Amino acid sequence: MLVFPENLRGDTVAKASEDLLRGTLDALVLKALSWGPRHGYGIAGWIKDTSRDALAVEDRALYLALHRLEDRGWVDSHWGLSDHNRRAKFYQLTARGHAQLRAESSRLTRYTDGLFRVLNASTWSRR
């Protein structure tokens, strides 16, 4: 969902901003899981490495997102052993999660395309 100024009133601006951030994190987590099952530390590491350290996900935000995605049926989880033989919870995409990733990727691509057009504008243009 793109946010248009004429649709915003009062606290709605803060909620729209929060929804955008939450939706962005959800998309990042879904994308990380598109490569196969991972535990939370692996998801956070993949996001950080892939973004060349531009994005870092706080533990609390990551686990809230994983629980939210699991509640929505986009992610399943199971217990297993990490590379260091420690017990860890692994998450994987469901079929619904794959579909949601496609939808979120499309939505965020439209949003970022618009954002980049605005940030890279070299002239004032009125329609």
N, C-alpha and C positions, 0 to 999 in steps of 0.2 A: 504494500500500500504506500503510495506516495502521499506526502503531506502537502496540502496547498494552503496558503495563508488564509484564504477566505473561509476555510473550514475550521480554523483555530480560534478558540475563545478561552481566556483565563487559564485555568489549570490544564486545559487541553494541550497547550504547547509543551508543558513539562511531560505529560503522559505520552505525547507523540514522540518526543525525544527519547524517552525511556523505552518505548516500544521499538523504535528504530535500533537502539543499542542491543536490546534483548534479541531482536530478530537477526541482527548481524552476528551476534555470538552464536545463536542457534545454527545459522548457515555455516559458520566456520567449523563448528563441532560436527555437523552433518558431513561436511566435505572431508574433514579429517578421517571420519569413519568410512567414507566411500572407498578407501584403500584397504579396508579390512578391519577386524576387531582390534581395539586398542584399550588400554587402561587410561585413567585420567591423566597421569603424568605423561604418557605417550602422546595424548591428544594435545596437551598444553605445549609440549616440546615441538610437535610437528607444526603447530600454528606459529610458534616463535621462530623456528628455523626457516620455514617456508616464507615468512614475511620478512626475512633478514633482520630479525630483532625489532621490527617496527610495531609488532603486536605482541603483547604479553597478557595472558589470561590469569586473573587471580584465582586461587584455588576455590574459594567460596563461590564465586560467580560460575566457574566451570561446573562444580557439582550441583549447583542449583539448576543450571541449564541441562545437565544430563538427566536429572530427576524429572524436569519438566518435559524433556523429549521422550523419556520413558513413559511418563503418564499419558502422553498423547499417542503412544503406540508407534513412534517413529524410530525408537531404539529399544533393543533388548539387551539384557546383561546376564552375565554368568561369572562365577568365580573360577579363577585359574591361578597359575604361577607366572610371575614376571620373569624377565631375563635373569634376574638375580635370585631366583627361587623363593621369592616372597609371594605370599597370598595377595592377589589383587583382583579387583572387579573389572572385567572386560566388557566393553560395550560394542554393539554392532548394529548396523542399519537394518531396519525391516524393509519390506517392499513399500510400505507407506512412507518410510523415511527417505527412500530413494526418490519417490514422487515429490515429496516435500522439498528435497534438495534441488530438484529441477525447478520447482516453482520459486523458491527463495533465490536461487541463482539468477533467474530471469528478472525478478523484482529488484534485486540489488544491482544488477547490471544496468537496468534502466535508471535507477537512482544515481549511481556513480557516474554514468555517462552525462547526466544532467549536471551533476556537481562539477565535473571536470570542464564542461562547456562554460559554466559560469566562472570558475576560477581561472580559466585560460582565455577568457574574452579579452579581445584587444581593442574593441570599440564599443561604444554605447549604441544599443540597438533597441528601438521601440517598435513594437508591432502595432 
